[in-house]
Each structure stands twice: as structure tokens, then as C-alpha cells.
Amino acid sequence: MNFASAPTCPRVAFRSPTGVQWRCTRPAMTGAARAGVICLAGCALLLVIALMRADGDVGSLLVGQMQIAQRTKFDAMPLPQMNQSDIKLLYGFPLRNHRLLLYDSQYPGKWLGLMAQVRSKMPEFMETRWTNEDVRALLPDHRQWLERYDSLRNIQKSDFARVLIIYFHGGCYMDYDVTLARPLAGSLADLTPVPAASLTFVGSVDTIMKQSDVEKTATYRIRKGHPESPVRVANYFMCGKPRSKFVQVLIDMIMYRTNFDVREDYDVLWTTGPDVLSEAWDRYEGGDAALLPMEAVKHRGTGHWRS
């Protein structure tokens, strides 16, 4: 809420294309009251001018105070918390590339070369590493999400963590073993028919299954006879804007599906993995989500999570 725009008089709120607006229900001010308000405004203006002369830039000072108050410790690079005005954007997407390091102190050595290749394809992005405690620190006001996160297996925590990070902070998430065929900015620029600036979520097609393979998925116990969507959406790559509606759908689905027991590997795919994104994509009608083609994003270590 923009408190600066909320009047102190009795008021009602209504929605407009630019957000929540306020209307006063109080009658017009008297001449004496109006004069008092003008006097106070003049004093406030003089105070602002004095501060600008003393400190150079009041706006920068306030932003700096917000960063200090809201900063959280990270494993590598500190991320200014929820201060989106200070984060550079690409088509409205924060220029952050999030990596998970939930339990280890270093990235797996065999993937460092691929990670370096990705950095060369998105040089404008800042890479941020997240530990398990960093993810938990996102959820002080979402107790149910935190309790569910803590109850999951490690691989499910990894799936859920990436979705939570994109929901709260926006930016992109990639597995260690993902490569890009071309600079990400170019792939986003080529999205059609919806321009990237109008989107709040961009994922990637993992595979398009044959009809026979689709039918086989219905035999898994947890699916109860319902086959997968033929378009499987990857969860090893995703980009979003903070509080994206599509990502909210993902969180809701994970919260529902993780009520079911995991008895085999496929159950992980269904409860927190790619099937969550695939089914959300199949049903979502928001018009603000898009998928990059399979050739844009490649997953080099398919299935290694099982070991």
C-alpha cells in the first residue's frame, strides 16, 4: 500500500488500473483548515531542501536505510530484501540469477564449467546463492509454508525453494547443469505473441511426450488414472516477477500435493517437480506466462537427482 496516497479522512478504497486509490468521504475543508495545510506543506518543503543540501540526495539516504534494515545474510552475495526499486530490470524481470546451495558449502565441481557458460550468456544478472536457512528466513509471515517446507525430503525442498524465491524476489532460477543456447535477453526479446514486458513468468519446455508415453503416466499410483499433459514444463529453469500470479498457483499446487505420501521417484515429480509446472501451465488462463522453446534451455544432467 502507498501510505503517502492514503488520506487521513474517512475513506473508501477502490481498484483502478494503477492500483488501489482512495476517496475521502469528508466534506470540503474550511478556509482556515486549508490555510493551515498550506502552511505545513511550506514548512515540509523547506525541511526537504535543507536535508538535500546537507546530505546530497534524500532519496538515496532513505533507500540506503531500507537496505540496512532489510538485509539478510547470504552465503555469497547479500541481496537487498524486498527493495525492488533498487534492482535493475530486464523487461520488468529483476536481474538476479538464483542458485541453490541448501546443504553444501560449494558448488559441485563437475558443473562449474556449465555455470560459467551461463554467466557469459546473461552478464547483466547478479548471481545469488541461497542456503537452507536463507530460504526459511523468507517465511516468517507464512507459517504454513514454512512448516510444509521443513517437513519435505531434501529433493522436494529444493523444488519448493526455487518457487518460493521467485515468488518473493523475482528474477531467474537455474539448476547447476543448465546451459543456454543464446543470451537470455535475446530469447526473451523473441517471445511471441505476448511481449516479454507484459509477462510475469517465463518457463521452458522440457519435452513433448509421445501419446503412448502420456498414456503410460496414468498408471502411476499417485496420478489415479489421470495422464500427464503432453507438454512437460521444466522446473530446472524459470524466471518471474515478484508475486507473480502463476507462481502463486505453483505454491498452491505444491501445498496441496505434498499432503500425499512419496512412495516412489515419480511421486516427487508429481508433488513438487516438473508435473506441478506442467499442469499449472496446462490450466492457467492468466495470459501473462510464456515458455521458451526446448532448444533455448538445455538440461545436461537429467535424472541425476535420483542418485
C-alpha atoms as a printed R data frame, in Angstrom:
    type eleno elety resid chain resno       x       y       z
1   ATOM     1    CA   MET     A     1   0.000   0.000   0.000
2   ATOM     2    CA   ASN     A     2   1.225   3.511  -0.765
3   ATOM     3    CA   PHE     A     3   0.618   5.218   2.570
4   ATOM     4    CA   ALA     A     4   1.555   8.565   1.105
5   ATOM     5    CA   SER     A     5  -1.552   8.435  -1.076
6   ATOM     6    CA   ALA     A     6  -3.925   7.291   1.678
7   ATOM     7    CA   PRO     A     7  -5.818  10.309   3.120
8   ATOM     8    CA   THR     A     8  -6.384  10.633   6.842
9   ATOM     9    CA   CYS     A     9 -10.070  11.445   6.376
10  ATOM    10    CA   PRO     A    10 -12.808   8.764   6.387
11  ATOM    11    CA   ARG     A    11 -12.245   6.923   3.116
12  ATOM    12    CA   VAL     A    12 -13.165   4.050   0.867
13  ATOM    13    CA   ALA     A    13 -10.771   2.076  -1.337
14  ATOM    14    CA   PHE     A    14 -11.381   1.121  -4.942
15  ATOM    15    CA   ARG     A    15  -9.319  -0.622  -7.601
16  ATOM    16    CA   SER     A    16  -8.045   1.185 -10.667
17  ATOM    17    CA   PRO     A    17  -5.590   0.222 -13.456
18  ATOM    18    CA   THR     A    18  -2.846   1.941 -11.462
19  ATOM    19    CA   GLY     A    19  -3.586   0.155  -8.186
20  ATOM    20    CA   VAL     A    20  -5.532   0.990  -5.017
21  ATOM    21    CA   GLN     A    21  -6.906   4.536  -4.972
22  ATOM    22    CA   TRP     A    22  -8.618   6.338  -2.107
23  ATOM    23    CA   ARG     A    23 -11.633   8.625  -1.940
24  ATOM    24    CA   CYS     A    24 -12.439  10.798   1.054
25  ATOM    25    CA   THR     A    25 -15.959  10.835   2.412
26  ATOM    26    CA   ARG     A    26 -15.316  14.026   4.451
27  ATOM    27    CA   PRO     A    27 -16.827  17.342   3.250
28  ATOM    28    CA   ALA     A    28 -14.513  20.003   1.788
29  ATOM    29    CA   MET     A    29 -12.130  21.743   4.224
30  ATOM    30    CA   THR     A    30 -12.858  25.187   5.576
31  ATOM    31    CA   GLY     A    31 -10.733  28.147   4.537
32  ATOM    32    CA   ALA     A    32  -8.871  28.188   7.862
33  ATOM    33    CA   ALA     A    33  -8.079  24.479   7.636
34  ATOM    34    CA   ARG     A    34  -6.858  24.874   4.074
35  ATOM    35    CA   ALA     A    35  -4.554  27.697   5.101
36  ATOM    36    CA   GLY     A    36  -3.134  25.548   7.888
37  ATOM    37    CA   VAL     A    37  -2.412  22.715   5.470
38  ATOM    38    CA   ILE     A    38  -0.647  25.100   3.058
39  ATOM    39    CA   CYS     A    39   1.499  26.409   5.896
40  ATOM    40    CA   LEU     A    40   2.503  22.883   6.949
41  ATOM    41    CA   ALA     A    41   3.340  21.970   3.342
42  ATOM    42    CA   GLY     A    42   5.588  25.001   3.040
43  ATOM    43    CA   CYS     A    43   7.458  24.064   6.212
44  ATOM    44    CA   ALA     A    44   7.916  20.497   4.947
45  ATOM    45    CA   LEU     A    45   9.328  21.805   1.658
46  ATOM    46    CA   LEU     A    46  11.882  23.962   3.454
47  ATOM    47    CA   LEU     A    47  12.936  20.945   5.574
48  ATOM    48    CA   VAL     A    48  13.439  18.778   2.457
49  ATOM    49    CA   ILE     A    49  15.590  21.473   0.812
50  ATOM    50    CA   ALA     A    50  17.736  21.716   3.936
51  ATOM    51    CA   LEU     A    51  18.226  17.956   4.051
52  ATOM    52    CA   MET     A    52  19.168  17.819   0.367
53  ATOM    53    CA   ARG     A    53  21.857  20.440   0.896
54  ATOM    54    CA   ALA     A    54  23.225  18.580   3.895
55  ATOM    55    CA   ASP     A    55  23.162  15.036   2.561
56  ATOM    56    CA   GLY     A    56  23.119  15.465  -1.220
57  ATOM    57    CA   ASP     A    57  20.251  13.160  -2.014
58  ATOM    58    CA   VAL     A    58  17.423  12.405   0.409
59  ATOM    59    CA   GLY     A    59  16.119   9.603  -1.804
60  ATOM    60    CA   SER     A    60  19.454   7.792  -1.752
61  ATOM    61    CA   LEU     A    61  19.663   8.213   2.023
62  ATOM    62    CA   LEU     A    62  16.237   6.643   2.564
63  ATOM    63    CA   VAL     A    63  16.967   3.762   0.198
64  ATOM    64    CA   GLY     A    64  20.237   3.106   2.000
65  ATOM    65    CA   GLN     A    65  18.449   2.959   5.349
66  ATOM    66    CA   MET     A    66  15.907   0.495   3.930
67  ATOM    67    CA   GLN     A    67  18.686  -1.763   2.651
68  ATOM    68    CA   ILE     A    68  20.432  -1.832   6.031
69  ATOM    69    CA   ALA     A    69  17.198  -2.581   7.878
70  ATOM    70    CA   GLN     A    70  16.008  -5.298   5.495
71  ATOM    71    CA   ARG     A    71  19.227  -7.052   4.517
72  ATOM    72    CA   THR     A    72  19.594 -10.783   5.119
73  ATOM    73    CA   LYS     A    73  22.909 -12.691   5.245
74  ATOM    74    CA   PHE     A    74  23.577 -14.902   2.250
75  ATOM    75    CA   ASP     A    75  26.236 -17.469   1.550
76  ATOM    76    CA   ALA     A    76  27.927 -15.313  -1.068
77  ATOM    77    CA   MET     A    77  26.336 -12.081  -2.215
78  ATOM    78    CA   PRO     A    78  23.907 -10.135   0.023
79  ATOM    79    CA   LEU     A    79  20.558  -9.483  -1.607
80  ATOM    80    CA   PRO     A    80  18.712  -6.263  -0.636
81  ATOM    81    CA   GLN     A    81  15.442  -7.645   0.670
82  ATOM    82    CA   MET     A    82  12.163  -6.607  -0.988
83  ATOM    83    CA   ASN     A    83  13.608  -3.323  -2.222
84  ATOM    84    CA   GLN     A    84  12.712  -3.870  -5.868
85  ATOM    85    CA   SER     A    85  13.176  -0.210  -6.836
86  ATOM    86    CA   ASP     A    86  16.920  -0.683  -6.319
87  ATOM    87    CA   ILE     A    87  17.181  -3.768  -8.564
88  ATOM    88    CA   LYS     A    88  17.824  -3.375 -12.279
89  ATOM    89    CA   LEU     A    89  15.264  -4.948 -14.576
90  ATOM    90    CA   LEU     A    90  15.113  -6.720 -17.926
91  ATOM    91    CA   TYR     A    91  11.599  -6.437 -19.378
92  ATOM    92    CA   GLY     A    92  10.474  -5.980 -15.794
93  ATOM    93    CA   PHE     A    93  12.269  -9.125 -14.544
94  ATOM    94    CA   PRO     A    94  14.795  -8.485 -11.750
95  ATOM    95    CA   LEU     A    95  18.365  -9.105 -12.892
96  ATOM    96    CA   ARG     A    96  19.034 -11.832 -10.338
97  ATOM    97    CA   ASN     A    97  20.078 -15.389 -11.130
98  ATOM    98    CA   HIS     A    98  19.305 -17.516  -8.086
99  ATOM    99    CA   ARG     A    99  21.281 -20.658  -7.262
100 ATOM   100    CA   LEU     A   100  20.521 -23.146  -4.507
101 ATOM   101    CA   LEU     A   101  23.212 -24.381  -2.170
102 ATOM   102    CA   LEU     A   102  20.900 -25.661   0.536
103 ATOM   103    CA   TYR     A   103  23.233 -28.036   2.372
104 ATOM   104    CA   ASP     A   104  26.682 -27.885   0.763
105 ATOM   105    CA   SER     A   105  29.339 -25.226   1.131
106 ATOM   106    CA   GLN     A   106  30.491 -25.300  -2.503
107 ATOM   107    CA   TYR     A   107  29.002 -25.912  -5.924
108 ATOM   108    CA   PRO     A   108  29.635 -29.362  -7.455
109 ATOM   109    CA   GLY     A   109  32.926 -29.147  -9.308
110 ATOM   110    CA   LYS     A   110  31.701 -31.029 -12.374
111 ATOM   111    CA   TRP     A   111  29.158 -28.297 -13.151
112 ATOM   112    CA   LEU     A   112  31.368 -25.218 -12.714
113 ATOM   113    CA   GLY     A   113  32.133 -25.036 -16.428
114 ATOM   114    CA   LEU     A   114  28.443 -25.009 -17.357
115 ATOM   115    CA   MET     A   115  27.742 -22.361 -14.739
116 ATOM   116    CA   ALA     A   116  30.474 -20.168 -16.215
117 ATOM   117    CA   GLN     A   117  28.933 -20.608 -19.659
118 ATOM   118    CA   VAL     A   118  25.569 -19.453 -18.324
119 ATOM   119    CA   ARG     A   119  27.133 -16.355 -16.756
120 ATOM   120    CA   SER     A   120  28.572 -15.430 -20.142
121 ATOM   121    CA   LYS     A   121  25.070 -15.626 -21.668
122 ATOM   122    CA   MET     A   122  23.480 -13.388 -19.037
123 ATOM   123    CA   PRO     A   123  26.231 -10.970 -17.902
124 ATOM   124    CA   GLU     A   124  23.757  -8.356 -16.722
125 ATOM   125    CA   PHE     A   125  22.456 -10.711 -13.998
126 ATOM   126    CA   MET     A   126  23.849 -10.888 -10.471
127 ATOM   127    CA   GLU     A   127  24.171 -14.438  -9.144
128 ATOM   128    CA   THR     A   128  22.890 -15.081  -5.630
129 ATOM   129    CA   ARG     A   129  23.344 -18.272  -3.609
130 ATOM   130    CA   TRP     A   130  20.701 -19.479  -1.165
131 ATOM   131    CA   THR     A   131  21.226 -21.792   1.795
132 ATOM   132    CA   ASN     A   132  18.507 -23.706   3.613
133 ATOM   133    CA   GLU     A   133  18.385 -21.071   6.348
134 ATOM   134    CA   ASP     A   134  18.113 -18.278   3.780
135 ATOM   135    CA   VAL     A   135  15.018 -19.936   2.316
136 ATOM   136    CA   ARG     A   136  13.476 -20.448   5.752
137 ATOM   137    CA   ALA     A   137  14.087 -16.749   6.511
138 ATOM   138    CA   LEU     A   138  11.695 -15.858   3.690
139 ATOM   139    CA   LEU     A   139   8.740 -17.343   5.553
140 ATOM   140    CA   PRO     A   140   8.287 -15.741   8.990
141 ATOM   141    CA   ASP     A   141   4.853 -14.492   7.948
142 ATOM   142    CA   HIS     A   142   3.880 -17.707   6.155
143 ATOM   143    CA   ARG     A   143   3.880 -20.303   8.887
144 ATOM   144    CA   GLN     A   144   2.046 -22.971   6.891
145 ATOM   145    CA   TRP     A   145   4.535 -22.675   4.029
146 ATOM   146    CA   LEU     A   146   7.455 -22.879   6.467
147 ATOM   147    CA   GLU     A   147   6.070 -25.940   8.254
148 ATOM   148    CA   ARG     A   148   5.450 -27.693   4.965
149 ATOM   149    CA   TYR     A   149   8.919 -26.790   3.680
150 ATOM   150    CA   ASP     A   150  10.534 -28.190   6.834
151 ATOM   151    CA   SER     A   151   8.566 -31.434   6.524
152 ATOM   152    CA   LEU     A   152   9.731 -32.266   2.989
153 ATOM   153    CA   ARG     A   153  12.504 -34.507   1.714
154 ATOM   154    CA   ASN     A   154  15.620 -32.688   0.558
155 ATOM   155    CA   ILE     A   155  14.817 -33.021  -3.148
156 ATOM   156    CA   GLN     A   156  11.304 -31.687  -2.537
157 ATOM   157    CA   LYS     A   157  12.732 -28.799  -0.517
158 ATOM   158    CA   SER     A   158  14.900 -27.912  -3.498
159 ATOM   159    CA   ASP     A   159  11.838 -27.886  -5.764
160 ATOM   160    CA   PHE     A   160   9.780 -25.800  -3.351
161 ATOM   161    CA   ALA     A   161  12.631 -23.404  -2.518
162 ATOM   162    CA   ARG     A   162  13.123 -22.239  -6.102
163 ATOM   163    CA   VAL     A   163   9.424 -21.453  -6.437
164 ATOM   164    CA   LEU     A   164   9.369 -19.512  -3.153
165 ATOM   165    CA   ILE     A   165  12.447 -17.482  -4.108
166 ATOM   166    CA   ILE     A   166  10.957 -16.491  -7.465
167 ATOM   167    CA   TYR     A   167   7.670 -15.606  -5.764
168 ATOM   168    CA   PHE     A   168   9.234 -13.270  -3.212
169 ATOM   169    CA   HIS     A   169  12.162 -11.835  -5.181
170 ATOM   170    CA   GLY     A   170  11.592 -12.484  -8.872
171 ATOM   171    CA   GLY     A   171  14.493 -12.976 -11.233
172 ATOM   172    CA   CYS     A   172  15.617 -16.311 -12.685
173 ATOM   173    CA   TYR     A   173  16.395 -19.702 -11.227
174 ATOM   174    CA   MET     A   174  18.595 -22.326 -12.919
175 ATOM   175    CA   ASP     A   175  19.968 -25.713 -11.922
176 ATOM   176    CA   TYR     A   176  23.755 -26.101 -11.976
177 ATOM   177    CA   ASP     A   177  23.593 -28.309 -15.069
178 ATOM   178    CA   VAL     A   178  21.576 -25.956 -17.299
179 ATOM   179    CA   THR     A   179  23.019 -24.249 -20.375
180 ATOM   180    CA   LEU     A   180  21.625 -21.532 -22.603
181 ATOM   181    CA   ALA     A   181  21.775 -21.702 -26.382
182 ATOM   182    CA   ARG     A   182  21.987 -17.911 -26.654
183 ATOM   183    CA   PRO     A   183  21.920 -14.829 -24.403
184 ATOM   184    CA   LEU     A   184  18.781 -14.844 -22.295
185 ATOM   185    CA   ALA     A   185  17.914 -11.260 -23.234
186 ATOM   186    CA   GLY     A   186  17.637 -12.327 -26.880
187 ATOM   187    CA   SER     A   187  15.412 -15.304 -26.045
188 ATOM   188    CA   LEU     A   188  13.074 -13.077 -24.051
189 ATOM   189    CA   ALA     A   189  13.002 -10.488 -26.835
190 ATOM   190    CA   ASP     A   190  11.814 -13.124 -29.316
191 ATOM   191    CA   LEU     A   191   8.830 -14.268 -27.263
192 ATOM   192    CA   THR     A   192   5.541 -14.085 -29.163
193 ATOM   193    CA   PRO     A   193   2.665 -13.333 -29.294
194 ATOM   194    CA   VAL     A   194   2.900 -11.748 -25.819
195 ATOM   195    CA   PRO     A   195   5.875  -9.355 -25.434
196 ATOM   196    CA   ALA     A   196   8.214 -10.105 -22.548
197 ATOM   197    CA   ALA     A   197   7.415  -6.817 -20.807
198 ATOM   198    CA   SER     A   198   3.791  -7.963 -20.403
199 ATOM   199    CA   LEU     A   199   4.742 -11.296 -18.829
200 ATOM   200    CA   THR     A   200   5.139 -12.173 -15.149
201 ATOM   201    CA   PHE     A   201   6.512 -15.696 -15.668
202 ATOM   202    CA   VAL     A   202   8.725 -17.367 -18.275
203 ATOM   203    CA   GLY     A   203   9.497 -21.076 -18.158
204 ATOM   204    CA   SER     A   204  10.901 -23.578 -20.615
205 ATOM   205    CA   VAL     A   205   9.570 -26.606 -22.436
206 ATOM   206    CA   ASP     A   206  11.387 -29.705 -21.208
207 ATOM   207    CA   THR     A   207   9.917 -32.210 -23.645
208 ATOM   208    CA   ILE     A   208   6.814 -33.000 -25.669
209 ATOM   209    CA   MET     A   209   5.833 -36.577 -24.952
210 ATOM   210    CA   LYS     A   210   4.506 -39.114 -27.417
211 ATOM   211    CA   GLN     A   211   0.905 -40.152 -26.935
212 ATOM   212    CA   SER     A   212   1.962 -43.641 -25.836
213 ATOM   213    CA   ASP     A   213   4.202 -42.136 -23.137
214 ATOM   214    CA   VAL     A   214   1.411 -39.846 -21.999
215 ATOM   215    CA   GLU     A   215  -0.900 -42.816 -21.560
216 ATOM   216    CA   LYS     A   216   1.717 -44.678 -19.514
217 ATOM   217    CA   THR     A   217   1.847 -41.875 -16.947
218 ATOM   218    CA   ALA     A   218  -1.741 -42.652 -15.971
219 ATOM   219    CA   THR     A   219  -0.538 -45.952 -14.480
220 ATOM   220    CA   TYR     A   220   1.402 -44.288 -11.655
221 ATOM   221    CA   ARG     A   221  -0.373 -44.762  -8.342
222 ATOM   222    CA   ILE     A   222  -0.343 -41.115  -7.355
223 ATOM   223    CA   ARG     A   223  -1.974 -39.993 -10.630
224 ATOM   224    CA   LYS     A   224  -5.069 -42.159 -10.027
225 ATOM   225    CA   GLY     A   225  -5.584 -42.850 -13.714
226 ATOM   226    CA   HIS     A   226  -5.109 -39.265 -14.931
227 ATOM   227    CA   PRO     A   227  -2.342 -38.903 -17.555
228 ATOM   228    CA   GLU     A   228   0.175 -36.072 -17.739
229 ATOM   229    CA   SER     A   229  -0.111 -33.167 -20.110
230 ATOM   230    CA   PRO     A   230   1.912 -33.956 -23.259
231 ATOM   231    CA   VAL     A   231   3.912 -30.742 -22.766
232 ATOM   232    CA   ARG     A   232   6.226 -31.245 -19.834
233 ATOM   233    CA   VAL     A   233   7.433 -27.914 -18.442
234 ATOM   234    CA   ALA     A   234  10.897 -27.793 -16.884
235 ATOM   235    CA   ASN     A   235  11.479 -26.819 -13.283
236 ATOM   236    CA   TYR     A   236  15.257 -26.521 -13.797
237 ATOM   237    CA   PHE     A   237  14.746 -23.055 -15.306
238 ATOM   238    CA   MET     A   238  12.234 -20.328 -14.527
239 ATOM   239    CA   CYS     A   239  12.044 -16.549 -14.496
240 ATOM   240    CA   GLY     A   240   9.394 -14.496 -12.774
241 ATOM   241    CA   LYS     A   241   8.400 -11.141 -11.426
242 ATOM   242    CA   PRO     A   242   7.757 -10.820  -7.680
243 ATOM   243    CA   ARG     A   243   4.301 -12.018  -6.576
244 ATOM   244    CA   SER     A   244   3.519 -13.474  -9.993
245 ATOM   245    CA   LYS     A   245   0.021 -14.980 -10.160
246 ATOM   246    CA   PHE     A   246   1.375 -18.008 -12.000
247 ATOM   247    CA   VAL     A   247   3.945 -18.660  -9.268
248 ATOM   248    CA   GLN     A   248   1.205 -18.290  -6.650
249 ATOM   249    CA   VAL     A   249  -0.626 -21.094  -8.474
250 ATOM   250    CA   LEU     A   250   2.525 -23.223  -8.242
251 ATOM   251    CA   ILE     A   251   2.747 -22.655  -4.483
252 ATOM   252    CA   ASP     A   252  -0.919 -23.551  -4.007
253 ATOM   253    CA   MET     A   253  -0.477 -26.760  -6.010
254 ATOM   254    CA   ILE     A   254   2.641 -27.764  -4.071
255 ATOM   255    CA   MET     A   255   0.883 -27.135  -0.769
256 ATOM   256    CA   TYR     A   256  -1.966 -29.402  -1.877
257 ATOM   257    CA   ARG     A   257   0.082 -32.162  -3.495
258 ATOM   258    CA   THR     A   258   2.582 -32.502  -0.670
259 ATOM   259    CA   ASN     A   259  -0.240 -33.803   1.508
260 ATOM   260    CA   PHE     A   260   0.290 -37.096  -0.359
261 ATOM   261    CA   ASP     A   261   2.962 -39.606   0.656
262 ATOM   262    CA   VAL     A   262   6.023 -40.136  -1.543
263 ATOM   263    CA   ARG     A   263   6.452 -43.868  -2.212
264 ATOM   264    CA   GLU     A   264   8.436 -43.854  -5.463
265 ATOM   265    CA   ASP     A   265  10.555 -41.484  -7.541
266 ATOM   266    CA   TYR     A   266   7.672 -40.397  -9.758
267 ATOM   267    CA   ASP     A   267   5.802 -39.102  -6.722
268 ATOM   268    CA   VAL     A   268   8.474 -36.403  -6.322
269 ATOM   269    CA   LEU     A   269   7.859 -35.239  -9.904
270 ATOM   270    CA   TRP     A   270   4.140 -35.028  -9.159
271 ATOM   271    CA   THR     A   271   4.244 -33.407  -5.705
272 ATOM   272    CA   THR     A   272   6.872 -30.681  -6.221
273 ATOM   273    CA   GLY     A   273   8.645 -31.268  -9.524
274 ATOM   274    CA   PRO     A   274   8.021 -30.682 -13.243
275 ATOM   275    CA   ASP     A   275   4.458 -32.016 -13.203
276 ATOM   276    CA   VAL     A   276   3.416 -29.119 -10.968
277 ATOM   277    CA   LEU     A   277   4.578 -26.622 -13.597
278 ATOM   278    CA   SER     A   278   3.197 -28.727 -16.452
279 ATOM   279    CA   GLU     A   279  -0.297 -28.962 -15.030
280 ATOM   280    CA   ALA     A   280  -0.304 -25.307 -13.946
281 ATOM   281    CA   TRP     A   281   0.698 -24.308 -17.473
282 ATOM   282    CA   ASP     A   282  -1.996 -26.547 -18.958
283 ATOM   283    CA   ARG     A   283  -4.734 -24.943 -16.862
284 ATOM   284    CA   TYR     A   284  -3.543 -21.363 -16.375
285 ATOM   285    CA   GLU     A   285  -5.559 -18.725 -18.213
286 ATOM   286    CA   GLY     A   286  -3.897 -15.557 -16.965
287 ATOM   287    CA   GLY     A   287  -2.242 -14.653 -20.273
288 ATOM   288    CA   ASP     A   288   0.913 -13.382 -18.546
289 ATOM   289    CA   ALA     A   289   3.032 -16.558 -18.719
290 ATOM   290    CA   ALA     A   290   5.120 -17.950 -21.577
291 ATOM   291    CA   LEU     A   291   7.519 -20.801 -22.345
292 ATOM   292    CA   LEU     A   292  10.852 -20.697 -24.124
293 ATOM   293    CA   PRO     A   293  11.307 -23.430 -26.753
294 ATOM   294    CA   MET     A   294  13.214 -26.618 -25.895
295 ATOM   295    CA   GLU     A   295  16.267 -25.563 -27.862
296 ATOM   296    CA   ALA     A   296  16.716 -22.352 -25.817
297 ATOM   297    CA   VAL     A   297  17.440 -24.077 -22.484
298 ATOM   298    CA   LYS     A   298  19.247 -27.410 -22.160
299 ATOM   299    CA   HIS     A   299  19.420 -29.689 -19.127
300 ATOM   300    CA   ARG     A   300  22.673 -31.679 -19.165
301 ATOM   301    CA   GLY     A   301  22.256 -33.827 -16.055
302 ATOM   302    CA   THR     A   302  18.748 -35.235 -16.495
303 ATOM   303    CA   GLY     A   303  17.690 -37.587 -13.699
304 ATOM   304    CA   HIS     A   304  20.829 -37.257 -11.566
305 ATOM   305    CA   TRP     A   305  18.669 -36.211  -8.577
306 ATOM   306    CA   ARG     A   306  17.527 -39.837  -8.196
307 ATOM   307    CA   SER     A   307  21.001 -40.828  -7.025
